[in-house]
């Protein structure tokens, strides 16, 4: 019997990609090497080919040509997943024509790597990214720091830009995200997650049935208020749900992850992890504790949100010391109109220009254009090596 390491072999052109591949493939026993396409071809020449090869195309002036060279040293049936910084559709078409299984533009996420490998190994087209949808997880470090408000604004602004967005609130006691979007959640989310956890058959129609609509581009999922608190969902069920929502949306915004297992499950597979904090000692303490629990290698977007004006805020030097020298990625200014504007259902229309400009910066950072290669023409999923 082949070992797991003989099934998957990965090569990374830089330290960041190497760490990400190790994180994504560690539980699969894959071997991750450091090297460019030349190193890949040298490594596989004369050696048994793995079932899946992941290659980094950065540094290759003619990527499609190098893929053809790789085909010459690979056995028939080997599947290649390529990553690279070039996100043009032209390169994607060239690589598909050359026979790659999937092409993932950087910055690539753990979830994208795992899904692409799952498709390559199992042929599970149902797990492929129909829209290359991205999962954005929001986490507030302390009550009142504005994480849910930013999540709601991200949902609305992304939809206004033309994206189809799924908003998922996993707070089992009281999820604020649906209400901030002026939507009452539909009953059935707890039952859906339980069915997934117990191995029941869950159709896309069942998923649609627990969706509440906020216009043609926004679907809202959350627990409906009722008698008692729903049981804590299984992490695998939550992962299943976020993956399926990413299959039907360009963007999945997740909030309300108060349960520890749910929190770490979502953050492990999210494309972007947004930690929102106030410039106060309590909020910064919770932020540093959260970062410690997440461990090294988990990239996050730090958002400093001034929700209570400037008088109670720490100084820039105090914040820098608390974050061990790290700077926030985005600083949201104080906006006195925000509480009243939020109650109107569409707050972005009532906010000042400075606030909206910074919000646009955050959304630009979280939502990049992606290439969907989930449904290539028949035959392109098998890498037809010539050896």
Phi, psi and omega in degrees: 000137179289146173279164181299328183293339178277352180272325186227132176225130185232146178230136181236141181271350181212166185295322181297313179293323178299316179295320180294316179296321178296320179294316184288328189248004184301321181281355179259002180068022182286154176262125180248122181249162173257121180167161179268192183296328177298320178293324178297311183296319179296319183295322186268348180294120179078002181251157176300136183277137173287169178289326181227132175239129176252126185236151177253118185273353180299135181094353178262114183293333179232079187302314182297323178295321178293327176296320177295323176296320178298323179300330182288343181246001181257149175286158179298136178098348176295137181249136185245130172248125182250144172236155179182169183273346179280118183248028180277148179293330180299313179296321180300317179295319180297319181291321176298318179296329179283348173108010180290153179283321181199152174235126184243110178291141176286151000283126182265153183250166176301316182298318180297318179297313182297319180294316181297319178293320178300318178295317182295322182280317189253347183068026182277089182294335180296340178266359181288161183273101182296323181239012189052042184297144182250140178258121181246116182257125178256135179223123178270136179261079182112146180293140177082012181275355172091017181295317181293322177299315179294324177297315180296318179295324177295319178299309184293315182295321179294319177296322179295334178277357177108002180276151169269126190236135171252126178254121184240119176251120184257014176286118185278345182268302176206105178276120184275338185299313178301318182292327178290337175268006178063042181227137172267125183300149176275143179293150172120355182296317180299318180294323179296312180295325177293320178298320178295315183295328183265008176081018178287163179277119182241119181265166177294333177295323177293322178295318179296328184292335180262012180263134172255144186258140171234068184092176186289344186245357183237125174245135186242133179233132179189172178279132177276136180298137180195201180279125178079173180255130179299154179293154178294129183287154176286140181305321180296325179291320178295319178297318177303316183294314181296325178294317180292324177293325176292335177290334185248002183223156172283331185217136174240116180257120185246134180219170174076030182273076183275333178284133186300314182296319178296316181303308184288329177295314180293315182294329180295327186252359182286152175282325177225137179243115185253114176255119184255131180220157172265154177281057177234159183298317181297312182294320179294325177296318178293324178297310181296325177294319178297316179298322179295317180294326180291330179084171181286155178090355178263106180286137181226157172257117180267124180242116176269114188247116180271089185269343187237025182083187187258345187295325184265002184279150173285162178285165180299320180292323177295319179294318180297320178295319181295329181264014178056040176091350181283141178264147174295148179285324180220137176244115181271122182286162176293136179228107185295334183279350190301311182302315180290322181294324180299324181291347182274357175092334179222073191297332185299337180285343187249003185265158182291164184296321181296317180296315182293326179295318179291321177299319177299323178297317179297315182293323176300323181289326185273334187239099176257156176291134180235163180251125179264120177241030187289332184232066177289167179302153180305138176099344185276354180279345179257125179278111188271075175296158186261353183274000000 
